[in-house]
Amino acid sequence: MTLGLASGASLRGAPLALTDGVLTLSVPQTAGRGADLVYLEVARVESLRVHAADEVAHLLTFGAVDLPTPPPRDAPEAPTRLKLRRAVEALSQRAAHELGLRLELEPEFLEGLLESEAEARRVTAQVSEDVFQALQVLAADPDAQESLAPLAVVRLGAGPLAARADGDTLRITFQAALGLGGRPAPDALVDALMTAL
């Protein structure tokens, strides 16, 4: 982490302890050999920058904040809203042909995926494909086929990972805004679907 001090200086190091208003930091030596210990009055700190926050934000905030996970370098390019809509329509046609189901995005959810939210659109495209594949897995299971039979529509929306069947509609929610952190693992998706059915 990097601390901004009242003097205008900054100090980069790893916190070791906080005792009676004094922060103990391990600070790398400028020559690169070993580390120095720095004792700093907390009152002298004006700002705090946590490096690699996407990896530790949920720990530092006791789960209150979960930052989006950056896409891997080999991740496909994020589709535009139009391309996303077309991709889901193509999946819907495949689902109708192979499974007798229509796959769709809730209109409010699609409207919420602004052009600046490229990662959310990328995750939505991937989750749409994941849902289709999970439905194929379930359709291959004789016990699950019976549960899928009354369904006509599978609708994707925003929210914590969940699946709920209501009449002829199966609603699946996930958190696209969290980036790859919002993309459910394939097993978790199948489990959520099995629970709903």
Buried (B, 14 or more C-beta within 10 A) or exposed (E): BEBBBEEEEEBEBEEBEEEEEEBBBEBEEEEEEEEEEBEBEEEBBEEEEEEEBBEEBBEEEEEEEBBBBEBEEEBEEBBEBEEBBEBBBEBBEBBEEEBEBBBBBBEEBBEBBEEEBBBBBBBBBBBBEBBBBBBEBBBEEEEBEEBBEEBEBBBBBBEEBBBEBEEEBBBBBBBBBBBBBBBBEEEBBBBBBBEBB
